[in-house]
Amino acid sequence: MNEPEFRLVPIRELHIHEEIDEGHVRQLVEDIRRTGWVFEPLWVDGPTGVILNGHHRFRALQELGAASVPAWVFDYEDARVRLRRWRRGPSISKVEVRQRGREGRPFPKKTTRHHIDHDLPAHPTPLVALWPRTWLTRSRIGLLPVLPLESRAPHPAAERLPAPGGRRTHASPLRAPTPRT
């Protein structure tokens, strides 16, 4: 297997293979909006764009208007990628998962369970990195997101982010740091 590759994958290139729980999606939308971050990338089959893990995050990001999603991309056919079921039932093949994803015929929620025998490092991604460029505006310090006010809550790690010039600030990663006088 080629090593999994982290990418920002355009939403329009992805396909779900499993239905979702709308209540869980609503909670994720609120969590992502509150923090401004996606903490866990999706898992995507590179050749087909079928989502293997992260259907709820995918749908939440769609609702938030993201143009792309953070994803670990790899080849699903590799033997180190295993497919199981959450519950008892007939076996499912990787071919069937790919086919249902491409044809838009998802399995019921929580049917498939994927495991990869590879350590995937943490890769939190700021929401602003996923928005369409038209949602950003130019300022004297660079690009700033145009967000509803309730979306501008600082991330818990924001105090550790270095400001320009090396100073630490309490700025949200979604806003420019306020200059100190």
TORKOL-4160 file (C-alpha; in steps of 0.2 Angstrom, whole numbers, padded with zeros to 4 digits, m for minus):
181
<pt num="1" X="0000" Y="0000" Z="0000"/>
<pt num="2" X="0006" Y="0017" Z="m0004"/>
<pt num="3" X="0006" Y="0027" Z="0012"/>
<pt num="4" X="m0010" Y="0036" Z="0016"/>
<pt num="5" X="m0009" Y="0054" Z="0010"/>
<pt num="6" X="m0017" Y="0069" Z="0019"/>
<pt num="7" X="m0027" Y="0080" Z="0007"/>
<pt num="8" X="m0040" Y="0093" Z="0006"/>
<pt num="9" X="m0052" Y="0084" Z="m0006"/>
<pt num="10" X="m0066" Y="0094" Z="m0015"/>
<pt num="11" X="m0083" Y="0089" Z="m0009"/>
<pt num="12" X="m0090" Y="0087" Z="m0026"/>
<pt num="13" X="m0078" Y="0072" Z="m0029"/>
<pt num="14" X="m0084" Y="0062" Z="m0014"/>
<pt num="15" X="m0097" Y="0048" Z="m0013"/>
<pt num="16" X="m0106" Y="0041" Z="0003"/>
<pt num="17" X="m0109" Y="0023" Z="0004"/>
<pt num="18" X="m0119" Y="0023" Z="0020"/>
<pt num="19" X="m0134" Y="0033" Z="0027"/>
<pt num="20" X="m0132" Y="0045" Z="0042"/>
<pt num="21" X="m0140" Y="0050" Z="0058"/>
<pt num="22" X="m0147" Y="0068" Z="0055"/>
<pt num="23" X="m0146" Y="0071" Z="0074"/>
<pt num="24" X="m0128" Y="0066" Z="0075"/>
<pt num="25" X="m0125" Y="0078" Z="0060"/>
<pt num="26" X="m0133" Y="0093" Z="0069"/>
<pt num="27" X="m0122" Y="0090" Z="0084"/>
<pt num="28" X="m0107" Y="0089" Z="0073"/>
<pt num="29" X="m0112" Y="0105" Z="0064"/>
<pt num="30" X="m0113" Y="0114" Z="0081"/>
<pt num="31" X="m0097" Y="0107" Z="0087"/>
<pt num="32" X="m0087" Y="0112" Z="0072"/>
<pt num="33" X="m0095" Y="0129" Z="0071"/>
<pt num="34" X="m0091" Y="0132" Z="0090"/>
<pt num="35" X="m0073" Y="0126" Z="0089"/>
<pt num="36" X="m0069" Y="0131" Z="0071"/>
<pt num="37" X="m0060" Y="0115" Z="0068"/>
<pt num="38" X="m0062" Y="0098" Z="0061"/>
<pt num="39" X="m0051" Y="0087" Z="0072"/>
<pt num="40" X="m0052" Y="0070" Z="0063"/>
<pt num="41" X="m0050" Y="0068" Z="0044"/>
<pt num="42" X="m0061" Y="0057" Z="0034"/>
<pt num="43" X="m0055" Y="0041" Z="0026"/>
<pt num="44" X="m0057" Y="0041" Z="0007"/>
<pt num="45" X="m0053" Y="0028" Z="m0006"/>
<pt num="46" X="m0042" Y="0037" Z="m0018"/>
<pt num="47" X="m0047" Y="0029" Z="m0035"/>
<pt num="48" X="m0066" Y="0031" Z="m0032"/>
<pt num="49" X="m0068" Y="0045" Z="m0020"/>
<pt num="50" X="m0079" Y="0034" Z="m0009"/>
<pt num="51" X="m0080" Y="0039" Z="0009"/>
<pt num="52" X="m0075" Y="0024" Z="0020"/>
<pt num="53" X="m0075" Y="0033" Z="0037"/>
<pt num="54" X="m0083" Y="0050" Z="0041"/>
<pt num="55" X="m0100" Y="0051" Z="0033"/>
<pt num="56" X="m0107" Y="0062" Z="0047"/>
<pt num="57" X="m0092" Y="0074" Z="0046"/>
<pt num="58" X="m0094" Y="0075" Z="0028"/>
<pt num="59" X="m0112" Y="0080" Z="0029"/>
<pt num="60" X="m0109" Y="0092" Z="0043"/>
<pt num="61" X="m0096" Y="0101" Z="0032"/>
<pt num="62" X="m0108" Y="0101" Z="0018"/>
<pt num="63" X="m0120" Y="0110" Z="0029"/>
<pt num="64" X="m0107" Y="0122" Z="0034"/>
<pt num="65" X="m0103" Y="0127" Z="0016"/>
<pt num="66" X="m0086" Y="0119" Z="0015"/>
<pt num="67" X="m0079" Y="0117" Z="m0002"/>
<pt num="68" X="m0067" Y="0103" Z="0003"/>
<pt num="69" X="m0064" Y="0091" Z="0017"/>
<pt num="70" X="m0049" Y="0085" Z="0026"/>
<pt num="71" X="m0045" Y="0067" Z="0022"/>
<pt num="72" X="m0033" Y="0053" Z="0023"/>
<pt num="73" X="m0033" Y="0046" Z="0005"/>
<pt num="74" X="m0027" Y="0028" Z="0001"/>
<pt num="75" X="m0031" Y="0013" Z="m0010"/>
<pt num="76" X="m0045" Y="0003" Z="m0003"/>
<pt num="77" X="m0039" Y="m0013" Z="m0011"/>
<pt num="78" X="m0024" Y="m0014" Z="0000"/>
<pt num="79" X="m0025" Y="m0029" Z="0012"/>
<pt num="80" X="m0021" Y="m0017" Z="0027"/>
<pt num="81" X="m0038" Y="m0009" Z="0025"/>
<pt num="82" X="m0051" Y="m0021" Z="0032"/>
<pt num="83" X="m0070" Y="m0021" Z="0031"/>
<pt num="84" X="m0081" Y="m0028" Z="0044"/>
<pt num="85" X="m0099" Y="m0025" Z="0049"/>
<pt num="86" X="m0105" Y="m0016" Z="0065"/>
<pt num="87" X="m0119" Y="m0029" Z="0067"/>
<pt num="88" X="m0122" Y="m0047" Z="0062"/>
<pt num="89" X="m0127" Y="m0050" Z="0044"/>
<pt num="90" X="m0121" Y="m0056" Z="0027"/>
<pt num="91" X="m0104" Y="m0052" Z="0022"/>
<pt num="92" X="m0100" Y="m0036" Z="0012"/>
<pt num="93" X="m0086" Y="m0034" Z="m0001"/>
<pt num="94" X="m0075" Y="m0019" Z="m0004"/>
<pt num="95" X="m0082" Y="m0020" Z="m0022"/>
<pt num="96" X="m0100" Y="m0018" Z="m0016"/>
<pt num="97" X="m0095" Y="m0003" Z="m0005"/>
<pt num="98" X="m0087" Y="0005" Z="m0020"/>
<pt num="99" X="m0101" Y="0001" Z="m0031"/>
<pt num="100" X="m0115" Y="0007" Z="m0019"/>
<pt num="101" X="m0105" Y="0023" Z="m0016"/>
<pt num="102" X="m0103" Y="0027" Z="m0035"/>
<pt num="103" X="m0121" Y="0023" Z="m0039"/>
<pt num="104" X="m0128" Y="0033" Z="m0024"/>
<pt num="105" X="m0136" Y="0018" Z="m0016"/>
<pt num="106" X="m0130" Y="0019" Z="0002"/>
<pt num="107" X="m0131" Y="0005" Z="0015"/>
<pt num="108" X="m0141" Y="0008" Z="0031"/>
<pt num="109" X="m0132" Y="0018" Z="0044"/>
<pt num="110" X="m0119" Y="0009" Z="0054"/>
<pt num="111" X="m0118" Y="m0006" Z="0042"/>
<pt num="112" X="m0099" Y="m0006" Z="0037"/>
<pt num="113" X="m0084" Y="m0003" Z="0049"/>
<pt num="114" X="m0067" Y="0000" Z="0042"/>
<pt num="115" X="m0050" Y="m0003" Z="0050"/>
<pt num="116" X="m0033" Y="0002" Z="0043"/>
<pt num="117" X="m0017" Y="m0006" Z="0049"/>
<pt num="118" X="m0007" Y="0010" Z="0049"/>
<pt num="119" X="m0005" Y="0024" Z="0062"/>
<pt num="120" X="m0013" Y="0039" Z="0055"/>
<pt num="121" X="m0006" Y="0055" Z="0064"/>
<pt num="122" X="m0018" Y="0068" Z="0071"/>
<pt num="123" X="m0022" Y="0081" Z="0058"/>
<pt num="124" X="m0034" Y="0095" Z="0065"/>
<pt num="125" X="m0039" Y="0106" Z="0051"/>
<pt num="126" X="m0046" Y="0124" Z="0053"/>
<pt num="127" X="m0063" Y="0126" Z="0046"/>
<pt num="128" X="m0057" Y="0142" Z="0037"/>
<pt num="129" X="m0046" Y="0131" Z="0026"/>
<pt num="130" X="m0061" Y="0122" Z="0019"/>
<pt num="131" X="m0071" Y="0136" Z="0013"/>
<pt num="132" X="m0073" Y="0142" Z="m0005"/>
<pt num="133" X="m0062" Y="0156" Z="m0009"/>
<pt num="134" X="m0077" Y="0167" Z="m0012"/>
<pt num="135" X="m0081" Y="0166" Z="0007"/>
<pt num="136" X="m0065" Y="0175" Z="0011"/>
<pt num="137" X="m0061" Y="0193" Z="0011"/>
<pt num="138" X="m0044" Y="0202" Z="0009"/>
<pt num="139" X="m0038" Y="0213" Z="0023"/>
<pt num="140" X="m0022" Y="0222" Z="0027"/>
<pt num="141" X="m0016" Y="0206" Z="0036"/>
<pt num="142" X="m0021" Y="0193" Z="0024"/>
<pt num="143" X="m0037" Y="0183" Z="0021"/>
<pt num="144" X="m0050" Y="0183" Z="0034"/>
<pt num="145" X="m0066" Y="0172" Z="0034"/>
<pt num="146" X="m0083" Y="0180" Z="0034"/>
<pt num="147" X="m0092" Y="0171" Z="0047"/>
<pt num="148" X="m0108" Y="0173" Z="0057"/>
<pt num="149" X="m0103" Y="0180" Z="0074"/>
<pt num="150" X="m0108" Y="0164" Z="0083"/>
<pt num="151" X="m0095" Y="0154" Z="0073"/>
<pt num="152" X="m0081" Y="0164" Z="0080"/>
<pt num="153" X="m0078" Y="0156" Z="0096"/>
<pt num="154" X="m0059" Y="0153" Z="0099"/>
<pt num="155" X="m0052" Y="0135" Z="0099"/>
<pt num="156" X="m0045" Y="0129" Z="0116"/>
<pt num="157" X="m0028" Y="0128" Z="0108"/>
<pt num="158" X="m0029" Y="0146" Z="0102"/>
<pt num="159" X="m0018" Y="0153" Z="0116"/>
<pt num="160" X="m0004" Y="0143" Z="0111"/>
<pt num="161" X="m0004" Y="0149" Z="0093"/>
<pt num="162" X="0011" Y="0161" Z="0089"/>
<pt num="163" X="0006" Y="0178" Z="0083"/>
<pt num="164" X="0015" Y="0187" Z="0070"/>
<pt num="165" X="0032" Y="0192" Z="0077"/>
<pt num="166" X="0032" Y="0177" Z="0089"/>
<pt num="167" X="0021" Y="0184" Z="0103"/>
<pt num="168" X="0007" Y="0173" Z="0110"/>
<pt num="169" X="m0010" Y="0180" Z="0109"/>
<pt num="170" X="m0028" Y="0174" Z="0114"/>
<pt num="171" X="m0034" Y="0176" Z="0096"/>
<pt num="172" X="m0045" Y="0163" Z="0088"/>
<pt num="173" X="m0038" Y="0154" Z="0073"/>
<pt num="174" X="m0053" Y="0161" Z="0064"/>
<pt num="175" X="m0049" Y="0179" Z="0067"/>
<pt num="176" X="m0034" Y="0190" Z="0065"/>
<pt num="177" X="m0025" Y="0194" Z="0082"/>
<pt num="178" X="m0029" Y="0210" Z="0089"/>
<pt num="179" X="m0013" Y="0221" Z="0089"/>
<pt num="180" X="m0006" Y="0225" Z="0107"/>
<pt num="181" X="m0002" Y="0243" Z="0111"/>
